[in-house]
């Protein structure tokens, strides 16, 4: 199996599993415990790895969300310090993994393969990936698997943002044509529904055929860029990674 084929086969699983904890009962419990709204916890938790930065730094990192929505959520969540929020968000990710991936065969082996991809990837233009890669990791088992799935998901998200900008597609058009490139944490009936989730106010324009073509090129470019990260694994390891991610997806569906 070659790196690009493996990456294409696994990107949906990485998107779903890497972001699966974001709307989980574990994160909702954090919101209730610390008095934050869901979006405040999302941005303070996910982007807290950047530190106590100006809201525009967060806007620059998340790319596909409406800038005003990001600023409001980031500032509204300042009652929880960024470093603490990131640590709490990571703990929710780990707890989600222990619950949803508890029956996964060879979780440690999947973590080992994901760690090779994450640790040998270039963090260029990927601030959230770099921040999450530097976070303390749990000792092993499903908690570590969930952590590394999120780290690799952040890598794909960053590379997709680079590809979208390179191909000349705006973030709203990219969303209306085909999502954010890493997979929404929940299902939506339409891309307009996903745009609303990302904080974009309607009504939404109909994307042009040119925007659709550019978005398709951006997806191809994303795949090309991420294939380089997967190339650190040999053909047998790539096949193993693909199989284990398929198993992880099945296990998560039953929990």
N, C-alpha and C positions, 0 to 999 in steps of 0.2 A: 504494500500500500504506500502511495506517495503522500507527502505532507499536505498538499492541497486537497486531495481526495479525502483524507482523514479529517481535515479541518472542516470541509463542507458537510461531511456526514455528522459531525459532532456539534456544529455551531448552535443548532436549535436546543440541544440538551444543555449546553453550557449556558445559553441565555436563560432558559427556564430554571435550571437548578441553581445557577449562580445568583439569580435575583429572587429565588423562591422565598427567602426569609423576609423580604422587604415588607410584605403585607401579612405577615404571620401573626399568630397569637402572641409570640414572643415579643415582637416589636410593639404590638398594641399594648401589652403589659407595661413596657417601658414608657410609652406615652402617658398612660394612666398614673404610673408611679412618679413621674417627673413633671406632670402638668403641661406637656407639650402636645400640640396638634400633630396629626400624622405627617403632614408635610414638613413641619418644623423638625421633627425627629428624623425624617428622611434626609433632609439636607444637612442638618447638624451632625447626624451619625455617619452618613456616607461620605460627606465632604469634610468632616472634622479632621481627617488625616492631613488636610492642607494647613491646619493651624487656625489661629484666631485672625483670619484675614478679612479684608474688605469684601463686601458681598460681590463686587464685580469680578474678583478672582474666582469665586464659585461659579458665576455666570460663564466665565471663560472655560471652566473645566467641564461643566455638564452639557453645554452646547445645545442640546435639542429642546430644553425647557424654555418657556417664555421668560425673558430676563426679569420683568417686573415680579413675576411669581416667585422666582428664585430669591430676589432681594428681600421680598416681604417675608418669606419663610425663613431665610437665614437669619435676618435680624430678629424676627419673632422668637426664634429659638435660642437667643443669646443667654437666656437664663441658665442654660446648661453649657458649661465651658466646652470648647471644641474637642480638646483632648479626651475629656471624660465622655462626651457624646460618642466619639469614635470607638472608645473601648466598650461602651455599653452596646453599641450597634454590633460590634464584633462578637460580643458574648451572645447576643440574640441570634446571630448567624450560626454560632457553634451549637447553641441549644436546639435550633431548628434542625441542624444536621443530625444531632443525636436522636431527635424524634422521627424525622422523616426518612433518614437513611440508615436506620438502626439495623435493618436486615440485609444490608449490602455485603455481598461476598467480596472479599479482598479490598475493603475500603482503604487499607494502608497502601496497597499496591497502586490503586488509582491516585491516591494522594502523592505517591512517589513520582508517578509519571507527570502529573499536573505541576508538581514542584520543579521538575526539570524544565518544562516549558516556561514557567513563570520566572524562575531564577536566572535563566540564561537569555531572557528577552531584553531588548533595548528599551529603556523607559522614555526615550525621546518622544516628545509631544504627548505623553501619557501621564499627567500628574496624579490622577486618582489611582491609576495602576501602581505607580511608584510608591504612593503613600500607603496603599493597602499591602503591597508586597513587603514593606518595612514594618508592618504591624506584627506584634508578637503572635506566634501561632500556637494553637493547642497541641498537646503531645501527640495525638494520633487519633485513629478511628474516624467515625463519621463526622465528628466536629472538625477535624483537620481537612477532610474532604470538602465539606461545605465551605470552609474558609478559602481553600485554594480554587474552588469553582468560582467563587466571587472574584478572586484576584484575576483569574484568566478572563472572566467576563468583563472586568474593567479594562483589560488590555484590548479586547475586541472592540469595546465601545469607543476607546480612544482612537484606535486605528480607523474605525468607521467614520468618526468625526473628521479625521484628516482626509479621508477619501472623499467625503461629501464636499468639504471645502475645496479640495483640489478639482473636483468635477463641476464646481460652480453652482451647487444646489443650496438654497437657503434651508435653514432648519425646519421651518414650517412646511415648505414644499416637500422636503425629504420625508417628513412624517406623514403628510397626506398621501404621498405616493406609495410609501411602503414601510412605515415605522422607523425605528431608531437604529436598526442594525444589530441589536443585541437581544431583542425579544422583550416584549412588555411583561411585567410581573403578573398581570392578569389578562384574561381574554377580552377582546373588544369586538363588537359587531361590525365596526367600520374604522377606517383610519381617522375619520373625524372624531370618533369617540376617543381614540388614542390622543389626538391633538388636544382635546379637552382635558384629558388626564395630565398632559404636559403643561397645562396652564394657559394655552393659547385661546384667546377670546374669539368667538365666532362673530359673524358668519364666515365660513371658510371659502376661499376661492377654489375654482376647479383647476387642478394642476395642468399645465400645458403638456402637450406631447413631448416637447423638448425637455421639460423637467423630468418626465418619466424616463426618457432615454438617458439623461445625465444621472438620475438616481440608479438606474440599472448598471451604468458604468461604475458608479461609486461602490456598488455591492461587489462587482467583479474585482475592483481594486482592493477593497477590504479583504477579500479572500486571498488575493495575491500577497498582501502585506502580512496577514496572519499566518499564511503558509510558511513564511520565513521563520516564524517563532516555532512552528511545529517541526521544522526541519532538524531540530536538535535531537529528535527521536528517530531511531531506525525503523525500517518497514515492519518488523515484527512488533516493536513497541507501539507503533501507530495503530496497528490492528488490535493490539491488546487494549489500548486506550479507548478505541472506538467501541469495542465490545463491553468494556466496563462502564462506559458512560451510558450505553443502552440499558444495561442492567440497573444502573442507578436511577434512570428515568422510570423504569418499571417499578422499582421498589418505592420511589417517592409517590407514585400514584396510588399505592395501596395503604399509605399511612395517613 
